[in-house]
Amino acid sequence: MTKAEKNHMDKVAQLPCAVCSRFGVHVHHIRTGIGMGRRATAFQTIPLCHEHHQGMTGIHGMGRKAWERHIGKTELQLLDETIGAIGE
């Protein structure tokens, strides 16, 4: 990981959950537009609390499409909001 990538992920980790605004987040690499078996870059990450990341109502618990329907936003919308929040 480059210094710029680490710096970006550190900024994302300081944000509240992109869904519920709780602090104490996991940095989630988005899956939208990423091929199978590949991982998004450090710049394609969003902050998610444990519940919205890996819990029963989390993206990994529900699957991306069901999760997006449940929260009413897409990963890409949350990524845009995240980038705006850190000013990049």
N, CA, C and O atoms as a GROMACS GRO file, in nm:
protein
  352
    1MET      N    1   0.085  -0.118   0.000
    1MET     CA    2   0.000   0.000   0.000
    1MET      C    3   0.090   0.124   0.000
    1MET      O    4   0.187   0.133   0.075
    2THR      N    5   0.054   0.218  -0.086
    2THR     CA    6   0.133   0.340  -0.092
    2THR      C    7   0.097   0.432   0.025
    2THR      O    8  -0.002   0.412   0.095
    3LYS      N    9   0.181   0.533   0.044
    3LYS     CA   10   0.155   0.630   0.150
    3LYS      C   11   0.023   0.703   0.126
    3LYS      O   12  -0.053   0.727   0.220
    4ALA      N   13  -0.006   0.737   0.000
    4ALA     CA   14  -0.131   0.806  -0.034
    4ALA      C   15  -0.252   0.717  -0.004
    4ALA      O   16  -0.353   0.765   0.047
    5GLU      N   17  -0.241   0.587  -0.035
    5GLU     CA   18  -0.350   0.494  -0.007
    5GLU      C   19  -0.374   0.480   0.144
    5GLU      O   20  -0.488   0.482   0.190
    6LYS      N   21  -0.265   0.468   0.219
    6LYS     CA   22  -0.277   0.456   0.364
    6LYS      C   23  -0.339   0.582   0.423
    6LYS      O   24  -0.426   0.575   0.511
    7ASN      N   25  -0.295   0.697   0.375
    7ASN     CA   26  -0.348   0.825   0.422
    7ASN      C   27  -0.499   0.833   0.394
    7ASN      O   28  -0.577   0.876   0.480
    8HIS      N   29  -0.539   0.793   0.276
    8HIS     CA   30  -0.681   0.796   0.240
    8HIS      C   31  -0.762   0.702   0.331
    8HIS      O   32  -0.866   0.742   0.383
    9MET      N   33  -0.716   0.581   0.349
    9MET     CA   34  -0.789   0.485   0.432
    9MET      C   35  -0.794   0.531   0.577
    9MET      O   36  -0.894   0.507   0.646
   10ASP      N   37  -0.689   0.596   0.625
   10ASP     CA   38  -0.690   0.651   0.761
   10ASP      C   39  -0.799   0.758   0.774
   10ASP      O   40  -0.867   0.765   0.876
   11LYS      N   41  -0.815   0.840   0.671
   11LYS     CA   42  -0.921   0.942   0.672
   11LYS      C   43  -1.059   0.878   0.672
   11LYS      O   44  -1.148   0.921   0.746
   12VAL      N   45  -1.077   0.774   0.591
   12VAL     CA   46  -1.206   0.704   0.587
   12VAL      C   47  -1.237   0.642   0.723
   12VAL      O   48  -1.352   0.645   0.768
   13ALA      N   49  -1.137   0.586   0.787
   13ALA     CA   50  -1.156   0.520   0.917
   13ALA      C   51  -1.196   0.617   1.027
   13ALA      O   52  -1.251   0.575   1.129
   14GLN      N   53  -1.171   0.745   1.008
   14GLN     CA   54  -1.208   0.847   1.108
   14GLN      C   55  -1.351   0.896   1.092
   14GLN      O   56  -1.403   0.966   1.179
   15LEU      N   57  -1.415   0.861   0.982
   15LEU     CA   58  -1.552   0.906   0.955
   15LEU      C   59  -1.652   0.818   1.030
   15LEU      O   60  -1.619   0.707   1.070
   16PRO      N   61  -1.774   0.867   1.047
   16PRO     CA   62  -1.881   0.782   1.102
   16PRO      C   63  -1.933   0.688   0.993
   16PRO      O   64  -1.904   0.708   0.875
   17CYS      N   65  -2.009   0.589   1.033
   17CYS     CA   66  -2.070   0.495   0.940
   17CYS      C   67  -2.148   0.572   0.834
   17CYS      O   68  -2.223   0.665   0.865
   18ALA      N   69  -2.130   0.534   0.709
   18ALA     CA   70  -2.196   0.601   0.597
   18ALA      C   71  -2.347   0.577   0.597
   18ALA      O   72  -2.421   0.646   0.528
   19VAL      N   73  -2.394   0.479   0.675
   19VAL     CA   74  -2.536   0.446   0.680
   19VAL      C   75  -2.604   0.508   0.802
   19VAL      O   76  -2.708   0.572   0.790
   20CYS      N   77  -2.545   0.489   0.921
   20CYS     CA   78  -2.614   0.527   1.046
   20CYS      C   79  -2.542   0.634   1.128
   20CYS      O   80  -2.594   0.677   1.231
   21SER      N   81  -2.425   0.676   1.085
   21SER     CA   82  -2.346   0.781   1.150
   21SER      C   83  -2.282   0.740   1.283
   21SER      O   84  -2.236   0.826   1.357
   22ARG      N   85  -2.279   0.610   1.314
   22ARG     CA   86  -2.207   0.564   1.434
   22ARG      C   87  -2.057   0.573   1.408
   22ARG      O   88  -2.011   0.556   1.295
   23PHE      N   89  -1.982   0.598   1.514
   23PHE     CA   90  -1.836   0.595   1.503
   23PHE      C   91  -1.785   0.457   1.541
   23PHE      O   92  -1.859   0.376   1.598
   24GLY      N   93  -1.661   0.430   1.510
   24GLY     CA   94  -1.602   0.298   1.532
   24GLY      C   95  -1.630   0.210   1.412
   24GLY      O   96  -1.704   0.112   1.422
   25VAL      N   97  -1.573   0.245   1.297
   25VAL     CA   98  -1.609   0.182   1.170
   25VAL      C   99  -1.504   0.084   1.120
   25VAL      O  100  -1.389   0.085   1.163
   26HIS      N  101  -1.549   0.001   1.028
   26HIS     CA  102  -1.462  -0.082   0.945
   26HIS      C  103  -1.451  -0.008   0.812
   26HIS      O  104  -1.544   0.061   0.771
   27VAL      N  105  -1.340  -0.022   0.745
   27VAL     CA  106  -1.323   0.036   0.612
   27VAL      C  107  -1.360  -0.073   0.512
   27VAL      O  108  -1.291  -0.174   0.500
   28HIS      N  109  -1.469  -0.051   0.440
   28HIS     CA  110  -1.523  -0.149   0.344
   28HIS      C  111  -1.480  -0.114   0.203
   28HIS      O  112  -1.500  -0.001   0.157
   29HIS      N  113  -1.420  -0.212   0.133
   29HIS     CA  114  -1.386  -0.195  -0.008
   29HIS      C  115  -1.511  -0.225  -0.089
   29HIS      O  116  -1.567  -0.334  -0.078
   30ILE      N  117  -1.556  -0.130  -0.171
   30ILE     CA  118  -1.678  -0.152  -0.246
   30ILE      C  119  -1.661  -0.267  -0.344
   30ILE      O  120  -1.549  -0.301  -0.383
   31ARG      N  121  -1.773  -0.328  -0.383
   31ARG     CA  122  -1.771  -0.440  -0.477
   31ARG      C  123  -1.827  -0.401  -0.614
   31ARG      O  124  -1.802  -0.470  -0.713
   32THR      N  125  -1.902  -0.292  -0.620
   32THR     CA  126  -1.966  -0.250  -0.745
   32THR      C  127  -1.860  -0.224  -0.851
   32THR      O  128  -1.768  -0.145  -0.831
   33GLY      N  129  -1.873  -0.291  -0.965
   33GLY     CA  130  -1.782  -0.270  -1.077
   33GLY      C  131  -1.647  -0.339  -1.063
   33GLY      O  132  -1.558  -0.319  -1.145
   34ILE      N  133  -1.632  -0.420  -0.959
   34ILE     CA  134  -1.506  -0.492  -0.935
   34ILE      C  135  -1.526  -0.637  -0.976
   34ILE      O  136  -1.626  -0.698  -0.938
   35GLY      N  137  -1.434  -0.693  -1.051
   35GLY     CA  138  -1.446  -0.831  -1.097
   35GLY      C  139  -1.438  -0.932  -0.984
   35GLY      O  140  -1.388  -0.902  -0.875
   36MET      N  141  -1.486  -1.051  -1.010
   36MET     CA  142  -1.483  -1.159  -0.912
   36MET      C  143  -1.338  -1.187  -0.871
   36MET      O  144  -1.248  -1.191  -0.954
   37GLY      N  145  -1.318  -1.207  -0.742
   37GLY     CA  146  -1.185  -1.237  -0.691
   37GLY      C  147  -1.091  -1.119  -0.687
   37GLY      O  148  -0.972  -1.135  -0.656
   38ARG      N  149  -1.141  -1.000  -0.716
   38ARG     CA  150  -1.057  -0.880  -0.713
   38ARG      C  151  -1.106  -0.790  -0.602
   38ARG      O  152  -1.220  -0.798  -0.558
   39ARG      N  153  -1.018  -0.703  -0.557
   39ARG     CA  154  -1.050  -0.610  -0.450
   39ARG      C  155  -1.038  -0.467  -0.500
   39ARG      O  156  -0.946  -0.434  -0.576
   40ALA      N  157  -1.130  -0.384  -0.457
   40ALA     CA  158  -1.126  -0.242  -0.492
   40ALA      C  159  -0.998  -0.180  -0.434
   40ALA      O  160  -0.938  -0.234  -0.342
   41THR      N  161  -0.960  -0.067  -0.490
   41THR     CA  162  -0.842   0.002  -0.439
   41THR      C  163  -0.874   0.068  -0.305
   41THR      O  164  -0.990   0.074  -0.263
   42ALA      N  165  -0.772   0.117  -0.240
   42ALA     CA  166  -0.789   0.188  -0.112
   42ALA      C  167  -0.873   0.313  -0.130
   42ALA      O  168  -0.933   0.362  -0.034
   43PHE      N  169  -0.879   0.366  -0.251
   43PHE     CA  170  -0.956   0.487  -0.278
   43PHE      C  171  -1.103   0.457  -0.306
   43PHE      O  172  -1.184   0.548  -0.323
   44GLN      N  173  -1.138   0.330  -0.310
   44GLN     CA  174  -1.276   0.287  -0.332
   44GLN      C  175  -1.330   0.222  -0.204
   44GLN      O  176  -1.376   0.108  -0.205
   45THR      N  177  -1.322   0.297  -0.096
   45THR     CA  178  -1.364   0.245   0.034
   45THR      C  179  -1.464   0.338   0.100
   45THR      O  180  -1.466   0.459   0.077
   46ILE      N  181  -1.549   0.277   0.184
   46ILE     CA  182  -1.648   0.354   0.260
   46ILE      C  183  -1.645   0.309   0.405
   46ILE      O  184  -1.610   0.195   0.434
   47PRO      N  185  -1.681   0.398   0.498
   47PRO     CA  186  -1.683   0.362   0.639
   47PRO      C  187  -1.817   0.297   0.676
   47PRO      O  188  -1.923   0.354   0.650
   48LEU      N  189  -1.811   0.179   0.737
   48LEU     CA  190  -1.933   0.111   0.782
   48LEU      C  191  -1.913   0.059   0.923
   48LEU      O  192  -1.808   0.003   0.955
   49CYS      N  193  -2.014   0.079   1.008
   49CYS     CA  194  -2.008   0.021   1.143
   49CYS      C  195  -2.014  -0.132   1.128
   49CYS      O  196  -2.042  -0.183   1.020
   50HIS      N  197  -1.987  -0.202   1.237
   50HIS     CA  198  -1.988  -0.348   1.231
   50HIS      C  199  -2.121  -0.401   1.178
   50HIS      O  200  -2.123  -0.489   1.091
   51GLU      N  201  -2.232  -0.348   1.229
   51GLU     CA  202  -2.364  -0.398   1.187
   51GLU      C  203  -2.387  -0.379   1.037
   51GLU      O  204  -2.437  -0.470   0.971
   52HIS      N  205  -2.352  -0.264   0.984
   52HIS     CA  206  -2.377  -0.238   0.841
   52HIS      C  207  -2.269  -0.297   0.751
   52HIS      O  208  -2.281  -0.295   0.628
   53HIS      N  209  -2.163  -0.349   0.812
   53HIS     CA  210  -2.058  -0.414   0.735
   53HIS      C  211  -2.075  -0.566   0.737
   53HIS      O  212  -2.088  -0.629   0.633
   54GLN      N  213  -2.075  -0.624   0.858
   54GLN     CA  214  -2.076  -0.769   0.870
   54GLN      C  215  -2.192  -0.826   0.950
   54GLN      O  216  -2.202  -0.947   0.966
   55GLY      N  217  -2.279  -0.740   1.000
   55GLY     CA  218  -2.392  -0.786   1.080
   55GLY      C  219  -2.506  -0.841   0.995
   55GLY      O  220  -2.494  -0.854   0.873
   56MET      N  221  -2.617  -0.871   1.062
   56MET     CA  222  -2.734  -0.927   0.993
   56MET      C  223  -2.790  -0.829   0.888
   56MET      O  224  -2.844  -0.872   0.786
   57THR      N  225  -2.777  -0.699   0.913
   57THR     CA  226  -2.820  -0.600   0.814
   57THR      C  227  -2.700  -0.537   0.744
   57THR      O  228  -2.708  -0.425   0.694
   58GLY      N  229  -2.591  -0.609   0.742
   58GLY     CA  230  -2.469  -0.562   0.678
   58GLY      C  231  -2.458  -0.607   0.535
   58GLY      O  232  -2.527  -0.698   0.490
   59ILE      N  233  -2.370  -0.541   0.463
   59ILE     CA  234  -2.350  -0.573   0.322
   59ILE      C  235  -2.302  -0.717   0.302
   59ILE      O  236  -2.339  -0.782   0.204
   60HIS      N  237  -2.220  -0.766   0.395
   60HIS     CA  238  -2.172  -0.904   0.383
   60HIS      C  239  -2.274  -1.004   0.438
   60HIS      O  240  -2.268  -1.122   0.404
   61GLY      N  241  -2.366  -0.957   0.521
   61GLY     CA  242  -2.470  -1.045   0.574
   61GLY      C  243  -2.587  -1.060   0.478
   61GLY      O  244  -2.644  -1.168   0.467
   62MET      N  245  -2.622  -0.952   0.409
   62MET     CA  246  -2.739  -0.952   0.321
   62MET      C  247  -2.704  -0.971   0.173
   62MET      O  248  -2.788  -1.014   0.094
   63GLY      N  249  -2.583  -0.939   0.137
   63GLY     CA  250  -2.547  -0.933  -0.005
   63GLY      C  251  -2.566  -0.790  -0.053
   63GLY      O  252  -2.653  -0.719  -0.002
   64ARG      N  253  -2.487  -0.749  -0.149
   64ARG     CA  254  -2.485  -0.610  -0.191
   64ARG      C  255  -2.619  -0.560  -0.242
   64ARG      O  256  -2.665  -0.454  -0.199
   65LYS      N  257  -2.684  -0.633  -0.331
   65LYS     CA  258  -2.808  -0.584  -0.391
   65LYS      C  259  -2.919  -0.570  -0.287
   65LYS      O  260  -2.989  -0.468  -0.284
   66ALA      N  261  -2.935  -0.670  -0.201
   66ALA     CA  262  -3.038  -0.663  -0.096
   66ALA      C  263  -3.005  -0.551   0.002
   66ALA      O  264  -3.095  -0.480   0.047
   67TRP      N  265  -2.878  -0.536   0.035
   67TRP     CA  266  -2.833  -0.431   0.128
   67TRP      C  267  -2.862  -0.293   0.072
   67TRP      O  268  -2.911  -0.204   0.143
   68GLU      N  269  -2.832  -0.274  -0.056
   68GLU     CA  270  -2.859  -0.144  -0.119
   68GLU      C  271  -3.008  -0.113  -0.119
   68GLU      O  272  -3.047   0.001  -0.094
   69ARG      N  273  -3.092  -0.213  -0.147
   69ARG     CA  274  -3.237  -0.191  -0.140
   69ARG      C  275  -3.279  -0.157   0.003
   69ARG      O  276  -3.362  -0.069   0.024
   70HIS      N  277  -3.220  -0.226   0.100
   70HIS     CA  278  -3.254  -0.206   0.242
   70HIS      C  279  -3.218  -0.065   0.289
   70HIS      O  280  -3.298  -0.001   0.358
   71ILE      N  281  -3.101  -0.015   0.251
   71ILE     CA  282  -3.060   0.117   0.301
   71ILE      C  283  -3.102   0.231   0.208
   71ILE      O  284  -3.100   0.348   0.248
   72GLY      N  285  -3.140   0.199   0.086
   72GLY     CA  286  -3.189   0.301  -0.006
   72GLY      C  287  -3.082   0.379  -0.080
   72GLY      O  288  -3.111   0.482  -0.140
   73LYS      N  289  -2.959   0.332  -0.076
   73LYS     CA  290  -2.848   0.395  -0.148
   73LYS      C  291  -2.758   0.286  -0.202
   73LYS      O  292  -2.756   0.174  -0.152
   74THR      N  293  -2.682   0.321  -0.306
   74THR     CA  294  -2.586   0.226  -0.363
   74THR      C  295  -2.448   0.249  -0.301
   74THR      O  296  -2.422   0.352  -0.239
   75GLU      N  297  -2.362   0.150  -0.320
   75GLU     CA  298  -2.223   0.166  -0.276
   75GLU      C  299  -2.160   0.288  -0.344
   75GLU      O  300  -2.085   0.363  -0.280
   76LEU      N  301  -2.190   0.309  -0.471
   76LEU     CA  302  -2.130   0.422  -0.543
   76LEU      C  303  -2.179   0.556  -0.488
   76LEU      O  304  -2.101   0.652  -0.481
   77GLN      N  305  -2.305   0.564  -0.448
   77GLN     CA  306  -2.354   0.687  -0.385
   77GLN      C  307  -2.281   0.710  -0.253
   77GLN      O  308  -2.241   0.823  -0.223
   78LEU      N  309  -2.264   0.605  -0.174
   78LEU     CA  310  -2.194   0.618  -0.046
   78LEU      C  311  -2.047   0.652  -0.067
   78LEU      O  312  -1.987   0.726   0.012
   79LEU      N  313  -1.987   0.599  -0.175
   79LEU     CA  314  -1.849   0.633  -0.206
   79LEU      C  315  -1.837   0.781  -0.240
   79LEU      O  316  -1.745   0.848  -0.193
   80ASP      N  317  -1.929   0.834  -0.320
   80ASP     CA  318  -1.928   0.976  -0.352
   80ASP      C  319  -1.940   1.060  -0.226
   80ASP      O  320  -1.870   1.160  -0.210
   81GLU      N  321  -2.030   1.021  -0.135
   81GLU     CA  322  -2.047   1.094  -0.008
   81GLU      C  323  -1.920   1.086   0.077
   81GLU      O  324  -1.882   1.185   0.140
   82THR      N  325  -1.856   0.971   0.077
   82THR     CA  326  -1.732   0.953   0.154
   82THR      C  327  -1.622   1.044   0.101
   82THR      O  328  -1.554   1.112   0.178
   83ILE      N  329  -1.605   1.045  -0.030
   83ILE     CA  330  -1.503   1.129  -0.092
   83ILE      C  331  -1.531   1.276  -0.060
   83ILE      O  332  -1.439   1.353  -0.032
   84GLY      N  333  -1.657   1.315  -0.067
   84GLY     CA  334  -1.694   1.452  -0.033
   84GLY      C  335  -1.665   1.486   0.113
   84GLY      O  336  -1.622   1.597   0.144
   85ALA      N  337  -1.688   1.390   0.201
   85ALA     CA  338  -1.667   1.414   0.344
   85ALA      C  339  -1.521   1.433   0.380
   85ALA      O  340  -1.488   1.505   0.475
   86ILE      N  341  -1.432   1.368   0.306
   86ILE     CA  342  -1.289   1.385   0.338
   86ILE      C  343  -1.224   1.491   0.249
   86ILE      O  344  -1.105   1.519   0.262
   87GLY      N  345  -1.302   1.548   0.159
   87GLY     CA  346  -1.252   1.659   0.078
   87GLY      C  347  -1.155   1.623  -0.030
   87GLY      O  348  -1.065   1.700  -0.060
   88GLU      N  349  -1.172   1.507  -0.088
   88GLU     CA  350  -1.082   1.468  -0.197
   88GLU      C  351  -1.156   1.464  -0.329
   88GLU      O  352  -1.097   1.433  -0.432
   0.00000   0.00000   0.00000
